[in-house]
Amino acid sequence: MAKQAIAQAQKAEEEEFTFSPKTLTYNAPGNANAGDKCFELYSRVTEGQYLKKKDEEDIDYAKGKEECTGVPTINYPGDHLVRPDRELNEIYGVEKFHKRQEARRE
């Protein structure tokens, strides 16, 4: 009788609510964690499943490392201070720039 009284009290209380969410439940047969999708997915993982995948990735990485022959272009400190191959007069707009600078100095 106590259970019935509690159930009736809960039902009466729920009737007073203005919002009642509808949730989806995921039922996994034979799973104690039925209703929680995260636990269901976690329980599907077999022991050592990711270790095997990691070993395969390590082997692929080692093969790729041996086959890699590319050499990156490295900028050494002070490279920007070296004059370019062509003269400044050959660069478009340099003369106009120098004339503007001289006019401002005057």
Contacts in CASP RR format, 6 or more apart in sequence:
PFRMAT RR
TARGET T0000
AUTHOR 0000-0000-0000
METHOD contacts of the structure
MODEL  1
MAKQAIAQAQKAEEEEFTFSPKTLTYNAPGNANAGDKCFELYSRVTEGQY
LKKKDEEDIDYAKGKEECTGVPTINYPGDHLVRPDRELNEIYGVEKFHKR
QEARRE
14 20 0 8 1.000
25 34 0 8 1.000
25 35 0 8 1.000
26 34 0 8 1.000
26 35 0 8 1.000
26 36 0 8 1.000
26 37 0 8 1.000
26 40 0 8 1.000
27 34 0 8 1.000
27 35 0 8 1.000
28 34 0 8 1.000
28 35 0 8 1.000
28 40 0 8 1.000
28 43 0 8 1.000
31 39 0 8 1.000
31 40 0 8 1.000
31 43 0 8 1.000
33 39 0 8 1.000
33 40 0 8 1.000
33 43 0 8 1.000
34 40 0 8 1.000
88 94 0 8 1.000
89 95 0 8 1.000
END
